[in-house]
Amino acid sequence: MFAERYLNALSTSNLQDDDQHHQTEPLVAAALADLSGGSGELFGSMLLRAHIAGVPRQPAESAARELGVLLRIWTSAVAHKGFDRKWMNIKAEWDIKAAYAMYAKIARVSLAHWLGGECSCCHGTKVVESRACTHCNGTGREPVLGGAIEREKVLDMISELEGLFQAHSARAAAKMRRAA
């Protein structure tokens, strides 16, 4: 329900807020959910907009700018998580540069997979020629490539993104229920 109303609010040309028009409510709920999420940033709303509204549906210039901001914020978050969780053993200055490069790659791959990531063979249908897709093992998602450690970190960050998205959506839906 919230996702549908949010998508309608993003695509409307009339943002009046009176007795008959309530298009701004989902936008306000999403913004309030960001403020009550503890981070104080618009990251949750950005994830919501990119995942529900789809970045490619927007004009190219706007989509590229928004996706760039989302990627910068996510790269910073992944780097903090990587350093906090001690993903790499840092002994020298070049280790820090290597760590940032690895964290940036993990952020790029995880965000791209979370936003898109449908199987290139079955296109997310899980079926090819009336059989389960062998490329994705019937999941509908493109397999994450890379070494075991890198793949583990990417899958962990995909899980984090989904958790952030679900938590933000739940907070926003709760704000909508309270407003009604």
KOLBADO-204102 format. One record per residue (C-alpha): residue in three letters; chain; residue number from 0; x, y, z. Coordinates in Angstrom, 1 decimal, padded with zeros to 4 digits. Layout:
BEGIN
<aa: ALA, ch: A, i: NUM, c1: X, c2: Y, c3: Z>
...
***
This chain:
BEGIN
<aa: MET, ch: A, i: 0, c1: 000.0, c2: 000.0, c3: 000.0>
<aa: PHE, ch: A, i: 1, c1: 002.7, c2: 002.5, c3: 001.0>
<aa: ALA, ch: A, i: 2, c1: 004.9, c2: 001.6, c3: -002.0>
<aa: GLU, ch: A, i: 3, c1: 001.9, c2: 002.2, c3: -004.4>
<aa: ARG, ch: A, i: 4, c1: 001.0, c2: 005.5, c3: -002.9>
<aa: TYR, ch: A, i: 5, c1: 004.7, c2: 006.6, c3: -002.9>
<aa: LEU, ch: A, i: 6, c1: 005.1, c2: 005.7, c3: -006.5>
<aa: ASN, ch: A, i: 7, c1: 001.9, c2: 007.6, c3: -007.4>
<aa: ALA, ch: A, i: 8, c1: 003.1, c2: 010.6, c3: -005.5>
<aa: LEU, ch: A, i: 9, c1: 006.4, c2: 010.6, c3: -007.4>
<aa: SER, ch: A, i: 10, c1: 004.6, c2: 010.5, c3: -010.7>
<aa: THR, ch: A, i: 11, c1: 001.8, c2: 013.0, c3: -010.0>
<aa: SER, ch: A, i: 12, c1: 001.8, c2: 016.5, c3: -011.4>
<aa: ASN, ch: A, i: 13, c1: -000.5, c2: 017.8, c3: -008.7>
<aa: LEU, ch: A, i: 14, c1: 000.9, c2: 017.9, c3: -005.2>
<aa: GLN, ch: A, i: 15, c1: -002.0, c2: 019.8, c3: -003.6>
<aa: ASP, ch: A, i: 16, c1: -002.7, c2: 018.9, c3: 000.0>
<aa: ASP, ch: A, i: 17, c1: -006.3, c2: 019.4, c3: 000.9>
<aa: ASP, ch: A, i: 18, c1: -009.4, c2: 017.3, c3: 001.7>
<aa: GLN, ch: A, i: 19, c1: -009.5, c2: 015.6, c3: -001.7>
<aa: HIS, ch: A, i: 20, c1: -005.8, c2: 015.5, c3: -002.5>
<aa: HIS, ch: A, i: 21, c1: -003.4, c2: 013.5, c3: -000.4>
<aa: GLN, ch: A, i: 22, c1: -000.4, c2: 013.0, c3: -002.7>
<aa: THR, ch: A, i: 23, c1: 002.1, c2: 014.6, c3: -000.4>
<aa: GLU, ch: A, i: 24, c1: 001.4, c2: 012.2, c3: 002.5>
<aa: PRO, ch: A, i: 25, c1: 003.7, c2: 009.4, c3: 001.3>
<aa: LEU, ch: A, i: 26, c1: 006.5, c2: 011.9, c3: 000.5>
<aa: VAL, ch: A, i: 27, c1: 006.3, c2: 013.4, c3: 004.0>
<aa: ALA, ch: A, i: 28, c1: 006.1, c2: 009.9, c3: 005.6>
<aa: ALA, ch: A, i: 29, c1: 009.3, c2: 008.9, c3: 003.7>
<aa: ALA, ch: A, i: 30, c1: 011.1, c2: 012.1, c3: 004.8>
<aa: LEU, ch: A, i: 31, c1: 010.0, c2: 011.6, c3: 008.4>
<aa: ALA, ch: A, i: 32, c1: 011.1, c2: 008.0, c3: 008.3>
<aa: ASP, ch: A, i: 33, c1: 014.6, c2: 009.2, c3: 007.4>
<aa: LEU, ch: A, i: 34, c1: 014.6, c2: 011.5, c3: 010.4>
<aa: SER, ch: A, i: 35, c1: 013.4, c2: 008.8, c3: 012.7>
<aa: GLY, ch: A, i: 36, c1: 015.8, c2: 006.2, c3: 011.4>
<aa: GLY, ch: A, i: 37, c1: 018.8, c2: 007.4, c3: 013.4>
<aa: SER, ch: A, i: 38, c1: 021.0, c2: 008.4, c3: 010.5>
<aa: GLY, ch: A, i: 39, c1: 019.5, c2: 011.8, c3: 009.9>
<aa: GLU, ch: A, i: 40, c1: 020.3, c2: 011.4, c3: 006.2>
<aa: LEU, ch: A, i: 41, c1: 018.1, c2: 010.9, c3: 003.2>
<aa: PHE, ch: A, i: 42, c1: 019.7, c2: 007.5, c3: 002.4>
<aa: GLY, ch: A, i: 43, c1: 016.4, c2: 005.6, c3: 003.1>
<aa: SER, ch: A, i: 44, c1: 014.4, c2: 007.8, c3: 000.8>
<aa: MET, ch: A, i: 45, c1: 017.0, c2: 007.5, c3: -001.8>
<aa: LEU, ch: A, i: 46, c1: 017.0, c2: 003.7, c3: -001.6>
<aa: LEU, ch: A, i: 47, c1: 013.2, c2: 003.7, c3: -001.7>
<aa: ARG, ch: A, i: 48, c1: 013.0, c2: 006.0, c3: -004.7>
<aa: ALA, ch: A, i: 49, c1: 015.7, c2: 004.0, c3: -006.6>
<aa: HIS, ch: A, i: 50, c1: 014.2, c2: 000.6, c3: -005.8>
<aa: ILE, ch: A, i: 51, c1: 010.4, c2: 001.4, c3: -006.2>
<aa: ALA, ch: A, i: 52, c1: 010.4, c2: 004.2, c3: -008.8>
<aa: GLY, ch: A, i: 53, c1: 013.4, c2: 002.8, c3: -010.7>
<aa: VAL, ch: A, i: 54, c1: 016.3, c2: 005.1, c3: -011.5>
<aa: PRO, ch: A, i: 55, c1: 016.2, c2: 004.4, c3: -015.2>
<aa: ARG, ch: A, i: 56, c1: 012.7, c2: 005.7, c3: -015.5>
<aa: GLN, ch: A, i: 57, c1: 013.8, c2: 009.2, c3: -014.7>
<aa: PRO, ch: A, i: 58, c1: 015.4, c2: 011.6, c3: -017.2>
<aa: ALA, ch: A, i: 59, c1: 019.0, c2: 010.5, c3: -017.8>
<aa: GLU, ch: A, i: 60, c1: 020.6, c2: 013.5, c3: -016.2>
<aa: SER, ch: A, i: 61, c1: 018.6, c2: 013.4, c3: -013.0>
<aa: ALA, ch: A, i: 62, c1: 018.9, c2: 009.6, c3: -012.7>
<aa: ALA, ch: A, i: 63, c1: 022.7, c2: 009.7, c3: -013.1>
<aa: ARG, ch: A, i: 64, c1: 023.1, c2: 012.5, c3: -010.5>
<aa: GLU, ch: A, i: 65, c1: 020.8, c2: 010.7, c3: -008.0>
<aa: LEU, ch: A, i: 66, c1: 022.5, c2: 007.3, c3: -008.6>
<aa: GLY, ch: A, i: 67, c1: 025.9, c2: 009.0, c3: -008.2>
<aa: VAL, ch: A, i: 68, c1: 024.9, c2: 010.5, c3: -004.8>
<aa: LEU, ch: A, i: 69, c1: 023.4, c2: 007.2, c3: -003.7>
<aa: LEU, ch: A, i: 70, c1: 026.6, c2: 005.3, c3: -004.7>
<aa: ARG, ch: A, i: 71, c1: 028.8, c2: 007.9, c3: -002.9>
<aa: ILE, ch: A, i: 72, c1: 026.8, c2: 007.5, c3: 000.3>
<aa: TRP, ch: A, i: 73, c1: 026.7, c2: 003.7, c3: 000.0>
<aa: THR, ch: A, i: 74, c1: 030.5, c2: 003.6, c3: -000.7>
<aa: SER, ch: A, i: 75, c1: 031.1, c2: 005.6, c3: 002.5>
<aa: ALA, ch: A, i: 76, c1: 028.8, c2: 003.3, c3: 004.5>
<aa: VAL, ch: A, i: 77, c1: 030.5, c2: 000.2, c3: 003.1>
<aa: ALA, ch: A, i: 78, c1: 034.0, c2: 001.6, c3: 003.9>
<aa: HIS, ch: A, i: 79, c1: 032.9, c2: 002.3, c3: 007.5>
<aa: LYS, ch: A, i: 80, c1: 031.5, c2: -001.2, c3: 007.8>
<aa: GLY, ch: A, i: 81, c1: 034.7, c2: -002.7, c3: 006.3>
<aa: PHE, ch: A, i: 82, c1: 036.9, c2: -000.8, c3: 008.7>
<aa: ASP, ch: A, i: 83, c1: 034.7, c2: -001.5, c3: 011.7>
<aa: ARG, ch: A, i: 84, c1: 034.4, c2: -005.2, c3: 010.9>
<aa: LYS, ch: A, i: 85, c1: 038.1, c2: -005.4, c3: 010.1>
<aa: TRP, ch: A, i: 86, c1: 037.6, c2: -007.0, c3: 006.6>
<aa: MET, ch: A, i: 87, c1: 041.3, c2: -006.2, c3: 005.8>
<aa: ASN, ch: A, i: 88, c1: 044.4, c2: -006.4, c3: 008.0>
<aa: ILE, ch: A, i: 89, c1: 045.9, c2: -002.9, c3: 007.6>
<aa: LYS, ch: A, i: 90, c1: 049.6, c2: -002.7, c3: 008.4>
<aa: ALA, ch: A, i: 91, c1: 050.8, c2: 000.0, c3: 006.0>
<aa: GLU, ch: A, i: 92, c1: 049.6, c2: 003.1, c3: 004.1>
<aa: TRP, ch: A, i: 93, c1: 049.1, c2: 001.2, c3: 000.9>
<aa: ASP, ch: A, i: 94, c1: 046.8, c2: -001.2, c3: 002.7>
<aa: ILE, ch: A, i: 95, c1: 044.5, c2: 001.7, c3: 003.4>
<aa: LYS, ch: A, i: 96, c1: 044.4, c2: 002.5, c3: -000.3>
<aa: ALA, ch: A, i: 97, c1: 043.8, c2: -001.1, c3: -001.2>
<aa: ALA, ch: A, i: 98, c1: 041.0, c2: -001.3, c3: 001.4>
<aa: TYR, ch: A, i: 99, c1: 039.3, c2: 001.7, c3: 000.0>
<aa: ALA, ch: A, i: 100, c1: 039.5, c2: 000.3, c3: -003.5>
<aa: MET, ch: A, i: 101, c1: 038.1, c2: -003.0, c3: -002.4>
<aa: TYR, ch: A, i: 102, c1: 035.3, c2: -001.3, c3: -000.4>
<aa: ALA, ch: A, i: 103, c1: 034.4, c2: 000.9, c3: -003.4>
<aa: LYS, ch: A, i: 104, c1: 034.1, c2: -002.2, c3: -005.6>
<aa: ILE, ch: A, i: 105, c1: 032.0, c2: -004.0, c3: -003.0>
<aa: ALA, ch: A, i: 106, c1: 029.7, c2: -001.0, c3: -002.8>
<aa: ARG, ch: A, i: 107, c1: 029.4, c2: -000.7, c3: -006.6>
<aa: VAL, ch: A, i: 108, c1: 028.7, c2: -004.4, c3: -007.2>
<aa: SER, ch: A, i: 109, c1: 026.3, c2: -004.7, c3: -004.2>
<aa: LEU, ch: A, i: 110, c1: 024.2, c2: -001.6, c3: -005.2>
<aa: ALA, ch: A, i: 111, c1: 024.1, c2: -002.6, c3: -008.8>
<aa: HIS, ch: A, i: 112, c1: 023.0, c2: -006.1, c3: -007.9>
<aa: TRP, ch: A, i: 113, c1: 020.4, c2: -004.9, c3: -005.4>
<aa: LEU, ch: A, i: 114, c1: 018.9, c2: -002.4, c3: -007.9>
<aa: GLY, ch: A, i: 115, c1: 019.0, c2: -004.7, c3: -010.9>
<aa: GLY, ch: A, i: 116, c1: 020.5, c2: -008.1, c3: -010.6>
<aa: GLU, ch: A, i: 117, c1: 018.0, c2: -010.1, c3: -012.5>
<aa: CYS, ch: A, i: 118, c1: 019.4, c2: -013.2, c3: -014.3>
<aa: SER, ch: A, i: 119, c1: 020.7, c2: -012.5, c3: -017.8>
<aa: CYS, ch: A, i: 120, c1: 019.4, c2: -015.8, c3: -019.1>
<aa: CYS, ch: A, i: 121, c1: 015.9, c2: -016.1, c3: -017.7>
<aa: HIS, ch: A, i: 122, c1: 015.4, c2: -012.3, c3: -017.1>
<aa: GLY, ch: A, i: 123, c1: 014.1, c2: -012.9, c3: -013.6>
<aa: THR, ch: A, i: 124, c1: 011.5, c2: -015.4, c3: -014.6>
<aa: LYS, ch: A, i: 125, c1: 013.4, c2: -018.4, c3: -013.1>
<aa: VAL, ch: A, i: 126, c1: 012.5, c2: -020.5, c3: -016.2>
<aa: VAL, ch: A, i: 127, c1: 014.2, c2: -021.1, c3: -019.6>
<aa: GLU, ch: A, i: 128, c1: 012.5, c2: -023.3, c3: -022.1>
<aa: SER, ch: A, i: 129, c1: 010.0, c2: -024.7, c3: -019.6>
<aa: ARG, ch: A, i: 130, c1: 012.8, c2: -025.7, c3: -017.2>
<aa: ALA, ch: A, i: 131, c1: 014.4, c2: -024.1, c3: -014.2>
<aa: CYS, ch: A, i: 132, c1: 017.2, c2: -021.7, c3: -015.2>
<aa: THR, ch: A, i: 133, c1: 020.5, c2: -023.4, c3: -014.6>
<aa: HIS, ch: A, i: 134, c1: 022.4, c2: -020.1, c3: -014.8>
<aa: CYS, ch: A, i: 135, c1: 020.8, c2: -018.7, c3: -011.7>
<aa: ASN, ch: A, i: 136, c1: 019.7, c2: -022.1, c3: -010.2>
<aa: GLY, ch: A, i: 137, c1: 016.1, c2: -020.9, c3: -010.4>
<aa: THR, ch: A, i: 138, c1: 016.5, c2: -017.8, c3: -008.2>
<aa: GLY, ch: A, i: 139, c1: 015.9, c2: -015.3, c3: -010.9>
<aa: ARG, ch: A, i: 140, c1: 018.9, c2: -013.3, c3: -009.7>
<aa: GLU, ch: A, i: 141, c1: 022.3, c2: -013.1, c3: -011.5>
<aa: PRO, ch: A, i: 142, c1: 024.9, c2: -015.0, c3: -009.5>
<aa: VAL, ch: A, i: 143, c1: 027.5, c2: -012.7, c3: -007.8>
<aa: LEU, ch: A, i: 144, c1: 030.9, c2: -013.3, c3: -009.3>
<aa: GLY, ch: A, i: 145, c1: 034.3, c2: -013.0, c3: -007.7>
<aa: GLY, ch: A, i: 146, c1: 036.5, c2: -014.7, c3: -005.2>
<aa: ALA, ch: A, i: 147, c1: 034.9, c2: -016.3, c3: -002.1>
<aa: ILE, ch: A, i: 148, c1: 035.7, c2: -013.5, c3: 000.3>
<aa: GLU, ch: A, i: 149, c1: 034.7, c2: -010.8, c3: -002.1>
<aa: ARG, ch: A, i: 150, c1: 031.4, c2: -012.6, c3: -003.0>
<aa: GLU, ch: A, i: 151, c1: 030.7, c2: -013.1, c3: 000.7>
<aa: LYS, ch: A, i: 152, c1: 031.1, c2: -009.3, c3: 001.4>
<aa: VAL, ch: A, i: 153, c1: 029.0, c2: -008.3, c3: -001.6>
<aa: LEU, ch: A, i: 154, c1: 026.2, c2: -010.7, c3: -000.5>
<aa: ASP, ch: A, i: 155, c1: 026.5, c2: -009.3, c3: 003.0>
<aa: MET, ch: A, i: 156, c1: 026.1, c2: -005.7, c3: 001.7>
<aa: ILE, ch: A, i: 157, c1: 023.2, c2: -006.7, c3: -000.5>
<aa: SER, ch: A, i: 158, c1: 021.5, c2: -008.1, c3: 002.6>
<aa: GLU, ch: A, i: 159, c1: 022.3, c2: -004.8, c3: 004.4>
<aa: LEU, ch: A, i: 160, c1: 020.8, c2: -002.8, c3: 001.6>
<aa: GLU, ch: A, i: 161, c1: 017.6, c2: -004.9, c3: 001.7>
<aa: GLY, ch: A, i: 162, c1: 017.5, c2: -004.5, c3: 005.5>
<aa: LEU, ch: A, i: 163, c1: 017.9, c2: -000.7, c3: 005.2>
<aa: PHE, ch: A, i: 164, c1: 015.2, c2: -000.6, c3: 002.5>
<aa: GLN, ch: A, i: 165, c1: 012.7, c2: -002.8, c3: 004.5>
<aa: ALA, ch: A, i: 166, c1: 013.3, c2: -000.8, c3: 007.7>
<aa: HIS, ch: A, i: 167, c1: 012.8, c2: 002.5, c3: 006.0>
<aa: SER, ch: A, i: 168, c1: 009.7, c2: 001.3, c3: 004.2>
<aa: ALA, ch: A, i: 169, c1: 008.2, c2: 000.0, c3: 007.5>
<aa: ARG, ch: A, i: 170, c1: 008.9, c2: 003.3, c3: 009.3>
<aa: ALA, ch: A, i: 171, c1: 007.4, c2: 005.3, c3: 006.4>
<aa: ALA, ch: A, i: 172, c1: 004.3, c2: 003.0, c3: 006.4>
<aa: ALA, ch: A, i: 173, c1: 003.9, c2: 003.4, c3: 010.1>
<aa: LYS, ch: A, i: 174, c1: 004.1, c2: 007.2, c3: 009.7>
<aa: MET, ch: A, i: 175, c1: 001.4, c2: 007.0, c3: 007.1>
<aa: ARG, ch: A, i: 176, c1: -000.9, c2: 004.9, c3: 009.4>
<aa: ARG, ch: A, i: 177, c1: -000.4, c2: 007.5, c3: 012.2>
<aa: ALA, ch: A, i: 178, c1: -001.3, c2: 010.3, c3: 009.9>
<aa: ALA, ch: A, i: 179, c1: -004.5, c2: 008.7, c3: 008.6>
***
